[in-house]
């Protein structure tokens, strides 16, 4: 068997003899695996920037969770690598492990003590590696189909045709990436020569939003970096990125603020007094301007690319924006600061959004009444229902667009203004 060229598999086990069969299977398929046996080694692996799949073997599911989450606990102030975690468990704990998987506590599980399905570990690791954007070299479809003597000609033909169609779709996607790459280079060149540059921002954002679900992550990462840099330079007409019907906020150099009580936030007024001097002994006049409170917003999102695109979109608006890449950081912010609206991703490196939503709504803290809106890559009815049950007010499908932001703020009567 040809081994897949990966060096992104980590196995934590305190009993290598007991897991010898699993180690043997992994070594036969993957070019290299890291077998570790201490929490210190696990912490170092999670700190390294290389994306990876982490398999944690122990006598019980609870032990695997303790091993993994104690390592995460030690890395609160440290950036961790993108990874997926798999609990290796005994047969009698499968139901408990399935519930942990459904809750997002683990990415998958494997019955490994003893192993019932020898190649199941390969399937799980390969799937999770693809999810985090890594793709190895696999056998050609023809090599598998043509040697299956018990397959009829009809089955072989439809499998080969279907596999070819999948390859064609991947090829078309790669071509679209090349076209966008060229358009970005052309736009940057035009700007350098002080010429006007045209860029289809909507198509660009749509392509970049596929970054989690496609296997060509390096190319997408390159495009994302180039696109964000160019957007910083290009977007003078923000109509393709964000627009509002509100009046832009005026700039004030010196101001004294007085608050007027009102029943709604939108009716709140600030009185600004500016002194104008026509001479060294000039008299003063006052100017009253109505201006809404700048809303406070928290985004909890562990995908750097999705977060960067959202920040680019919101930068046009007068919003006091905080971001969090982990559940722990989010809970800390939510305990200290009152927000007007919260956008919450479900899959986080140290917990899941359902837990945070439930915690915020049940602890009667300063954000217990703040609307929390779920961020999702697709309209999964089960996830949406679970989020609503936990206390979410609704959901928004990523990537975000100006229309969804405007509707969100309008729904909760939050003022939205250009900077």
C-alpha positions as CSV (number, residue, x, y, z in Angstrom):
1,X,0.0,0.0,0.0
2,X,1.3,3.4,-0.9
3,X,1.5,5.7,2.1
4,X,-0.1,9.1,2.1
5,X,2.4,11.9,2.4
6,X,1.3,13.4,5.7
7,X,3.1,14.3,8.9
8,X,0.1,15.7,10.7
9,X,-1.0,12.7,12.9
10,X,-0.4,12.8,16.6
11,X,-1.3,9.8,18.9
12,X,-1.4,10.4,22.6
13,X,-1.2,7.1,24.5
14,X,0.0,6.0,27.9
15,X,0.0,2.3,26.8
16,X,1.7,1.8,23.5
17,X,1.6,-2.0,23.9
18,X,-2.2,-1.9,24.1
19,X,-2.4,0.4,21.1
20,X,0.2,-1.4,19.0
21,X,-2.3,-2.5,16.3
22,X,-3.5,1.1,15.9
23,X,0.0,2.4,15.6
24,X,0.9,-0.2,13.1
25,X,-2.2,0.7,10.9
26,X,-1.4,4.4,11.1
27,X,2.3,3.9,10.2
28,X,1.4,1.7,7.2
29,X,-0.9,4.4,5.7
30,X,0.7,7.7,6.8
31,X,4.3,8.7,6.1
32,X,4.9,9.7,9.7
33,X,3.0,9.9,13.0
34,X,4.0,11.4,16.3
35,X,3.4,9.0,19.2
36,X,3.5,10.9,22.6
37,X,2.7,9.9,26.2
38,X,2.8,13.1,28.3
39,X,0.8,16.2,28.6
40,X,3.9,18.3,28.1
41,X,4.4,16.7,24.7
42,X,0.7,17.2,23.8
43,X,0.9,20.9,24.8
44,X,4.0,21.3,22.5
45,X,2.2,19.7,19.6
46,X,-0.8,22.0,20.0
47,X,1.4,25.0,20.2
48,X,3.2,24.2,16.9
49,X,1.6,25.9,13.9
50,X,1.3,22.8,11.7
51,X,-2.4,21.7,11.4
52,X,-2.9,18.2,12.7
53,X,-5.3,15.5,13.8
54,X,-4.8,14.5,17.5
55,X,-5.9,11.0,18.6
56,X,-6.2,10.6,22.4
57,X,-6.3,7.1,23.8
58,X,-7.3,6.3,27.4
59,X,-9.4,3.8,29.4
60,X,-12.5,6.1,29.4
61,X,-14.0,9.0,27.4
62,X,-13.7,11.1,30.5
63,X,-10.0,10.5,30.6
64,X,-9.5,11.5,27.0
65,X,-11.4,14.7,27.6
66,X,-9.4,15.5,30.7
67,X,-6.1,14.9,28.9
68,X,-7.0,17.1,25.9
69,X,-8.8,19.9,27.7
70,X,-6.1,20.2,30.4
71,X,-3.6,20.8,27.6
72,X,-5.9,23.5,26.1
73,X,-6.3,25.0,29.6
74,X,-2.5,25.5,29.8
75,X,-2.5,27.4,26.5
76,X,-5.1,30.2,27.3
77,X,-2.7,33.0,26.4
78,X,-1.0,31.2,23.5
79,X,-2.2,30.9,19.9
80,X,-2.9,27.2,19.1
81,X,-2.7,25.4,15.8
82,X,-5.7,24.4,13.7
83,X,-6.5,20.8,14.7
84,X,-9.1,18.2,15.2
85,X,-9.3,15.8,18.3
86,X,-10.5,12.2,18.3
87,X,-11.2,10.2,21.4
88,X,-10.2,6.5,21.4
89,X,-12.6,4.7,23.6
90,X,-13.8,1.2,24.7
91,X,-17.0,-0.2,23.1
92,X,-19.3,0.3,26.0
93,X,-18.8,4.1,25.9
94,X,-19.9,4.6,22.3
95,X,-23.2,6.2,23.2
96,X,-21.5,8.8,25.5
97,X,-18.9,9.4,22.9
98,X,-21.5,10.0,20.2
99,X,-23.2,12.6,22.4
100,X,-19.9,14.3,23.0
101,X,-19.3,14.4,19.2
102,X,-22.8,15.8,18.6
103,X,-22.1,18.5,21.1
104,X,-18.9,19.5,19.4
105,X,-16.7,18.6,22.3
106,X,-14.7,16.2,20.1
107,X,-14.4,16.0,16.3
108,X,-14.8,12.2,16.2
109,X,-14.3,9.1,18.2
110,X,-13.0,5.6,17.5
111,X,-13.6,2.3,19.3
112,X,-9.9,1.3,19.7
113,X,-9.6,-0.9,22.8
114,X,-9.9,-3.4,21.2
115,X,-10.1,-2.2,17.6
116,X,-13.1,-3.6,15.7
117,X,-12.6,-1.8,12.4
118,X,-8.9,-1.8,11.5
119,X,-9.2,0.8,8.7
120,X,-11.7,3.1,10.5
121,X,-8.8,5.1,12.0
122,X,-7.5,5.8,8.5
123,X,-10.9,7.0,7.3
124,X,-11.4,9.3,10.3
125,X,-7.9,10.8,10.0
126,X,-8.2,11.3,6.3
127,X,-11.6,13.0,6.6
128,X,-10.5,15.3,9.4
129,X,-7.3,16.2,7.5
130,X,-9.4,17.2,4.5
131,X,-11.7,19.3,6.8
132,X,-8.7,21.4,8.0
133,X,-7.6,21.8,4.4
134,X,-4.9,19.1,3.9
135,X,-4.9,16.7,1.0
136,X,-2.5,13.8,0.4
137,X,-1.8,11.8,-2.7
138,X,-4.3,9.0,-3.1
139,X,-4.6,6.0,-5.5
140,X,-6.3,6.7,-8.8
141,X,-9.9,5.7,-9.1
142,X,-9.1,3.5,-12.0
143,X,-6.5,1.5,-10.0
144,X,-9.2,0.5,-7.6
145,X,-12.1,-0.1,-9.9
146,X,-10.4,-2.1,-12.6
147,X,-9.0,-4.7,-10.2
148,X,-12.5,-5.5,-8.7
149,X,-13.3,-8.7,-10.5
150,X,-16.7,-9.0,-8.9
151,X,-17.9,-5.6,-10.1
152,X,-20.1,-5.6,-13.2
153,X,-19.2,-3.5,-16.2
154,X,-22.1,-1.2,-15.5
155,X,-21.0,-0.5,-11.9
156,X,-17.4,0.2,-13.1
157,X,-18.6,2.6,-15.8
158,X,-20.9,4.7,-13.6
159,X,-18.3,4.9,-10.8
160,X,-15.6,6.0,-13.2
161,X,-18.0,8.6,-14.8
162,X,-19.0,9.9,-11.4
163,X,-15.5,10.1,-10.2
164,X,-14.4,12.0,-13.4
165,X,-17.2,14.5,-12.9
166,X,-16.0,15.2,-9.4
167,X,-12.5,15.7,-10.7
168,X,-13.9,18.1,-13.4
169,X,-15.7,20.2,-10.7
170,X,-12.5,20.4,-8.7
171,X,-10.6,21.5,-11.8
172,X,-13.2,24.2,-12.6
173,X,-12.8,25.5,-9.0
174,X,-9.1,25.6,-9.4
175,X,-9.4,27.5,-12.6
176,X,-11.7,30.1,-10.9
177,X,-9.0,30.6,-8.3
178,X,-6.4,31.2,-11.0
179,X,-8.7,33.8,-12.6
180,X,-9.2,35.6,-9.3
181,X,-5.5,35.5,-8.7
182,X,-4.9,37.1,-12.1
183,X,-7.6,39.8,-11.5
184,X,-6.0,40.7,-8.1
185,X,-2.6,41.1,-9.7
186,X,-4.1,43.2,-12.5
187,X,-6.0,45.4,-10.1
188,X,-2.9,45.9,-8.0
189,X,-0.9,46.8,-11.1
190,X,-3.5,49.3,-12.2
191,X,-3.4,51.0,-8.8
192,X,0.3,51.2,-8.9
193,X,0.0,53.1,-12.2
194,X,-2.8,55.2,-10.8
195,X,-5.4,53.7,-13.0
196,X,-8.9,52.7,-12.0
197,X,-9.3,49.1,-10.9
198,X,-12.3,46.8,-11.1
199,X,-12.8,43.9,-8.8
200,X,-15.8,41.6,-8.3
201,X,-15.8,41.7,-4.5
202,X,-18.9,39.5,-4.2
203,X,-17.4,36.7,-6.2
204,X,-14.1,37.1,-4.3
205,X,-15.8,36.8,-1.0
206,X,-17.8,33.7,-2.2
207,X,-14.7,31.9,-3.3
208,X,-12.8,32.8,0.0
209,X,-15.8,31.5,2.0
210,X,-15.1,28.0,0.7
211,X,-11.8,27.9,2.5
212,X,-12.9,25.5,5.2
213,X,-14.6,23.0,3.0
214,X,-12.1,22.6,0.1
215,X,-8.9,20.7,0.0
216,X,-6.8,23.4,-1.7
217,X,-6.4,25.5,1.4
218,X,-2.8,26.8,0.6
219,X,-4.0,28.4,-2.7
220,X,-7.0,29.9,-0.9
221,X,-4.8,31.2,1.9
222,X,-2.6,32.9,-0.7
223,X,-5.6,34.5,-2.3
224,X,-7.1,35.6,1.0
225,X,-3.9,37.4,2.0
226,X,-3.6,39.1,-1.4
227,X,-7.2,40.0,-1.5
228,X,-7.3,41.6,2.0
229,X,-4.2,43.6,1.2
230,X,-5.7,44.8,-2.1
231,X,-9.0,45.6,-0.4
232,X,-7.2,47.9,1.9
233,X,-5.9,49.9,-1.1
234,X,-8.8,49.4,-3.6
235,X,-12.1,50.0,-1.9
236,X,-12.8,53.7,-2.2
237,X,-16.4,53.1,-3.3
238,X,-17.6,50.9,-0.5
239,X,-20.9,50.1,-2.2
240,X,-19.7,46.6,-3.0
241,X,-18.6,45.9,0.6
242,X,-20.9,47.9,2.8
243,X,-23.4,50.7,2.6
244,X,-25.9,52.3,4.9
245,X,-28.9,54.7,4.5
246,X,-27.8,56.6,7.6
247,X,-26.0,59.9,7.7
248,X,-22.3,59.6,8.2
249,X,-21.1,60.5,11.7
250,X,-19.7,64.1,11.9
251,X,-16.2,64.7,13.1
252,X,-15.9,66.9,16.2
253,X,-12.6,68.2,17.5
254,X,-13.7,69.5,21.0
255,X,-17.0,68.6,22.6
256,X,-18.8,68.7,25.9
257,X,-21.4,66.0,26.2
258,X,-24.8,66.2,28.0
259,X,-27.1,63.3,28.1
260,X,-30.9,63.5,27.7
261,X,-33.0,60.7,29.1
262,X,-35.2,58.9,26.5
263,X,-37.3,55.8,26.1
264,X,-35.3,54.4,23.2
265,X,-31.6,54.3,22.2
266,X,-32.4,55.9,18.8
267,X,-33.9,58.9,20.5
268,X,-30.8,59.6,22.7
269,X,-29.2,63.0,22.0
270,X,-25.8,64.3,22.6
271,X,-25.3,68.1,22.7
272,X,-22.0,69.3,21.4
273,X,-20.8,72.8,22.2
274,X,-18.1,74.2,20.0
275,X,-16.4,77.5,20.5
276,X,-15.6,79.5,17.4
277,X,-13.1,82.4,17.7
278,X,-13.3,85.2,15.2
279,X,-10.6,87.2,17.1
280,X,-8.5,86.9,20.3
281,X,-11.6,88.1,22.3
282,X,-14.2,86.2,20.2
283,X,-17.5,85.3,21.5
284,X,-18.8,81.7,21.6
285,X,-21.8,80.1,19.9
286,X,-23.1,76.6,20.3
287,X,-24.0,73.9,17.8
288,X,-26.4,71.1,18.6
289,X,-26.0,67.8,16.7
290,X,-28.0,64.6,17.1
291,X,-25.9,61.5,17.0
292,X,-26.7,57.9,17.9
293,X,-24.7,55.8,20.4
294,X,-22.0,53.7,18.9
295,X,-23.2,50.1,19.4
296,X,-20.9,47.5,20.9
297,X,-20.6,44.2,19.1
298,X,-18.8,40.9,19.9
299,X,-17.8,38.3,17.2
300,X,-16.8,34.9,18.5
301,X,-15.2,33.1,15.5
302,X,-12.1,30.9,15.3
303,X,-11.7,31.0,11.5
304,X,-9.2,33.8,10.9
305,X,-10.2,34.1,7.3
306,X,-13.9,34.4,7.9
307,X,-13.2,36.8,10.8
308,X,-10.9,39.0,8.6
309,X,-13.6,39.3,5.9
310,X,-16.2,40.2,8.5
311,X,-14.0,42.9,10.0
312,X,-13.4,44.3,6.5
313,X,-17.2,44.5,6.1
314,X,-17.8,46.1,9.5
315,X,-14.9,48.5,9.3
316,X,-17.1,50.9,7.3
317,X,-19.6,51.3,10.2
318,X,-19.3,53.1,13.5
319,X,-19.2,50.0,15.6
320,X,-17.2,49.3,18.8
321,X,-16.1,45.8,17.7
322,X,-14.5,43.1,19.9
323,X,-13.5,39.7,18.6
324,X,-12.7,36.4,20.2
325,X,-11.0,33.3,18.8
326,X,-12.0,31.0,21.6
327,X,-14.8,30.2,24.0
328,X,-12.8,31.0,27.1
329,X,-11.8,34.4,25.8
330,X,-15.5,35.1,24.8
331,X,-16.7,34.2,28.3
332,X,-14.2,36.5,29.8
333,X,-15.3,39.4,27.6
334,X,-18.9,38.7,28.2
335,X,-18.4,38.9,32.0
336,X,-16.8,42.3,31.8
337,X,-18.6,44.3,29.1
338,X,-22.2,44.8,28.0
339,X,-22.8,44.3,24.3
340,X,-25.6,45.3,22.0
341,X,-25.4,42.2,19.8
342,X,-23.2,39.1,19.7
343,X,-22.3,36.9,16.7
344,X,-21.4,33.4,17.8
345,X,-19.8,30.6,15.7
346,X,-20.6,27.1,16.8
347,X,-17.3,25.3,16.4
348,X,-14.6,26.7,18.6
349,X,-11.2,25.2,19.5
350,X,-11.9,24.9,23.3
351,X,-15.7,24.5,23.5
352,X,-18.8,25.1,21.3
353,X,-21.1,28.0,20.8
354,X,-24.1,26.1,22.2
355,X,-22.5,26.0,25.6
356,X,-21.6,29.7,25.6
357,X,-25.1,30.7,24.5
358,X,-26.7,28.5,27.2
359,X,-24.2,29.8,29.9
360,X,-24.9,33.5,29.0
361,X,-28.6,33.1,29.1
362,X,-28.7,31.2,32.4
363,X,-26.2,33.1,34.5
364,X,-28.2,36.3,34.6
365,X,-25.1,38.3,33.8
366,X,-24.7,41.7,32.1
367,X,-25.3,40.1,28.7
368,X,-28.2,37.8,29.6
369,X,-30.6,40.0,27.6
370,X,-28.2,40.7,24.7
371,X,-29.3,39.1,21.4
372,X,-26.9,36.3,20.4
373,X,-27.0,35.3,16.7
374,X,-25.5,32.0,15.5
375,X,-23.0,32.1,12.6
376,X,-23.2,29.0,10.4
377,X,-21.7,28.0,7.1
378,X,-24.9,26.3,6.0
379,X,-28.5,26.1,7.1
380,X,-28.3,23.0,9.1
381,X,-31.8,22.6,10.7
382,X,-30.5,20.5,13.6
383,X,-27.7,23.0,14.5
384,X,-30.1,25.9,14.2
385,X,-32.7,24.2,16.4
386,X,-30.0,23.3,19.0
387,X,-28.8,27.0,19.1
388,X,-32.3,28.3,19.4
389,X,-33.0,25.9,22.3
390,X,-29.9,27.1,24.0
391,X,-31.1,30.7,23.7
392,X,-29.9,32.1,20.3
393,X,-32.2,34.6,18.7
394,X,-31.5,33.4,15.1
395,X,-28.8,32.6,12.7
396,X,-26.8,34.2,9.8
397,X,-25.2,32.2,7.0
398,X,-21.5,33.0,6.3
399,X,-20.0,34.8,4.6
400,X,-21.7,38.0,5.9
401,X,-23.0,40.6,3.4
402,X,-24.1,44.2,3.9
403,X,-27.7,43.2,3.6
404,X,-27.6,40.7,6.5
405,X,-25.8,43.2,8.7
406,X,-28.3,46.0,8.0
407,X,-31.2,43.6,8.6
408,X,-29.6,42.4,11.9
409,X,-29.2,45.8,13.3
410,X,-32.6,46.9,12.1
411,X,-34.3,43.9,13.7
412,X,-32.9,44.7,17.2
413,X,-33.3,48.5,16.8
414,X,-29.6,49.1,16.9
415,X,-28.4,52.3,15.2
416,X,-26.0,51.8,12.2
417,X,-23.9,54.7,10.8
418,X,-21.0,55.2,8.6
419,X,-17.7,56.2,10.2
